[in-house]
Amino acid sequence: MKPHRKKGVPIKKALLDRGMVQREAAAELGMTLSSFNMRVRGERSFTEDEKVRLADILRKPVTKLFPNEHTTQREQNTQDQIIDASVGR
């Protein structure tokens, strides 16, 4: 497996966990399947906003979907909100 392909494994796993296919996630993000696939494969980068929106769609923390990337304050705040909502705070 090429190194850049490992990048999308957490996203693919999260899609399976949610019973979604890439086409559905792409549509929810407002992008084409091709654009989404290129981002998942690491050929293009997700924007900060796309990362946060994808995490929300997949109900996973940004750090789980993008484990080797620096977490911004906005992403951390969103993760905290997701966690708070899941435990009923």
Wavefront OBJ file of the C-alpha trace (Angstrom):
o trace
v 0.000 0.000 0.000
v 1.355 3.399 -0.928
v 2.048 5.636 2.106
v -0.423 8.341 1.055
v -3.221 5.769 0.837
v -2.922 4.959 4.542
v -4.048 8.511 5.221
v -7.681 7.763 4.375
v -8.057 4.567 6.397
v -9.657 6.266 9.449
v -12.146 8.052 7.191
v -13.037 4.845 5.355
v -13.513 3.022 8.669
v -15.720 5.829 10.004
v -17.815 5.691 6.822
v -18.333 1.962 7.322
v -19.212 2.494 10.990
v -21.923 4.973 9.928
v -23.138 2.794 7.060
v -22.263 5.510 4.559
v -20.535 5.422 1.223
v -18.090 8.039 -0.015
v -20.647 9.439 -2.459
v -22.986 10.317 0.440
v -20.255 12.009 2.456
v -19.106 13.932 -0.610
v -22.647 15.141 -1.254
v -23.063 16.270 2.360
v -19.801 18.215 2.054
v -20.964 19.748 -1.222
v -18.196 18.290 -3.362
v -17.947 15.763 -6.142
v -17.104 12.147 -5.444
v -13.860 12.643 -7.360
v -12.831 15.583 -5.174
v -13.703 13.676 -2.009
v -11.739 10.609 -3.160
v -8.690 12.737 -3.940
v -8.812 14.184 -0.423
v -9.277 10.768 1.201
v -6.300 9.410 -0.752
v -4.175 12.374 0.328
v -3.745 13.755 -3.169
v -5.413 16.983 -2.021
v -5.970 18.361 1.449
v -9.237 18.829 3.272
v -9.726 22.406 4.417
v -10.126 23.048 8.124
v -13.853 23.607 7.594
v -14.199 20.372 5.596
v -12.433 18.427 8.361
v -14.798 19.798 10.986
v -17.879 19.172 8.835
v -16.734 15.632 7.974
v -16.127 14.891 11.648
v -19.637 16.101 12.396
v -21.148 14.008 9.573
v -19.277 10.889 10.700
v -19.745 11.653 14.410
v -16.059 11.225 15.120
v -13.462 13.613 16.541
v -11.303 15.338 13.940
v -8.215 13.777 15.544
v -9.596 10.282 14.877
v -10.143 11.027 11.192
v -6.858 12.922 10.757
v -4.578 11.362 13.398
v -1.252 12.625 12.057
v -2.236 16.246 11.628
v -2.045 19.189 13.975
v -5.364 20.018 15.631
v -6.417 23.650 15.441
v -8.315 25.360 18.244
v -11.512 25.359 16.150
v -11.221 21.620 15.559
v -10.600 21.047 19.282
v -13.655 23.130 20.211
v -15.786 21.126 17.777
v -14.479 17.858 19.196
v -15.315 19.026 22.712
v -18.865 19.872 21.579
v -19.297 16.429 19.979
v -18.034 14.713 23.118
v -20.234 16.871 25.368
v -23.290 16.101 23.243
v -22.602 12.360 23.269
v -22.394 12.229 27.074
v -25.367 14.528 27.566
v -23.609 17.539 29.083
l 1 2 3 4 5 6 7 8 9 10 11 12 13 14 15 16 17 18 19 20 21 22 23 24 25 26 27 28 29 30 31 32 33 34 35 36 37 38 39 40 41 42 43 44 45 46 47 48 49 50 51 52 53 54 55 56 57 58 59 60 61 62 63 64 65 66 67 68 69 70 71 72 73 74 75 76 77 78 79 80 81 82 83 84 85 86 87 88 89
